[in-house]
Amino acid sequence: MAGAVLVARTFLELRRVDTGFDDQNVLTASVALPPARYGADSEMAAAFQLLRQAIGSVPGVESAAAVRQLPLTRPSWSSDFVIDGRAPDEYGVEVLHREVTPEYFETLRVLYGVTPRDPATLTVAAGVLLFAGLTAAAVPAIRAVWSDPAAILRQE
């Protein structure tokens, strides 16, 4: 009895955990296209694009997107990668794949209201990357300029 109460309590607590996306007012549906009609990847992509546009045009729908597997579900496929310098049978970390349409992150509000194409976000991200790149290049260059080559050679 105590075990059942603890399991139920744990389940209720897990429902309160922040999943990282907003699942309120989100409708999901599973769609399987017949391979005989949609054999090529480009045909499937075009069909899903038309379906997404049709759903997005329904009154009251704010956004529509597609994903191969829903979040917090079992991944559809994965792959390994090999790290240079290691044996071919010594694999790296397994990579899980989830293909999404560009509107996916906005639809689930994964980024807490910040859209991936937000100009301010892109500007800040570009600035941070530029600063990191310049710092990584400038620090060794400045140290080399202010170093005495004769003193360095004497140390070796």
Helices and strands as residue ranges (DSSP letters): H 2-14, H 41-56, E 77-79, E 95-97, H 104-107, H 119-145, H 149-155
